[in-house]
């Protein structure tokens, strides 16, 4: 015989499977209608002698791009006038947030929501859009690495955020192909600093001049500095392997997975390039300081 509270236990499991409104706003891309567990709260207004189901405005943890923050910070709602929600149709509204630390960075959500029932905390909510756009910030070093193709890359990032795998794949491939020479020149800067074998440096320079994308990346097989390898792998060969396949033979989901991996790999390469040059600058400064003291001594 089933226990008497089996129905309530099932309700608890279903409730726990729903997103919180904060999780929805922080992590879900636009154009999805999803169940939310804490969408509204019922408030009594004495002056109107009535109760209304009003949308909740939880604190959010979002990335703040200001120089003062440049990291995850708490954002709080700046339009606290509560929006009444109903169970019969979707109500459209905006929620506007501001970083509670720097008090400058703002985030705006365009939403539509309805309740499961009158005076229910749960309901469904859809995010039409948000400004700045959804997704983690693109590292400034990666933007610097791709240079002139910044807008193309950000178009790919928007496609990725919206789950448009083919679009993201095509944009990222175009960026890597267009900026092949720029990426290789940054690698050459690192190679020149650490003093590689003359043959490896010559190979990298020849790769810059090679017009065929696949051949240029293949040429770097044994020439890239060890400090730029990622888990022992040449990042340029990984990019070549990922982007050499045409989209015709791939599903949109496969394209999205590859595109996301390409973005992550480019971001890591940009960080390693910057770190390698920074380390060399710091070492040169340290050597200069010590040599000066030796001469004075």
Beta strands, then each sheet from edge to edge (+ up, - down):
strand 1: 33-36
strand 2: 40-45
strand 3: 50-55
strand 4: 60-64
strand 5: 71-77
strand 6: 91-99
strand 7: 106-115
strand 8: 123-131
sheet 1: 1+ 8- 7+ 6- 5+ 4-
sheet 2: 2+ 3-
end
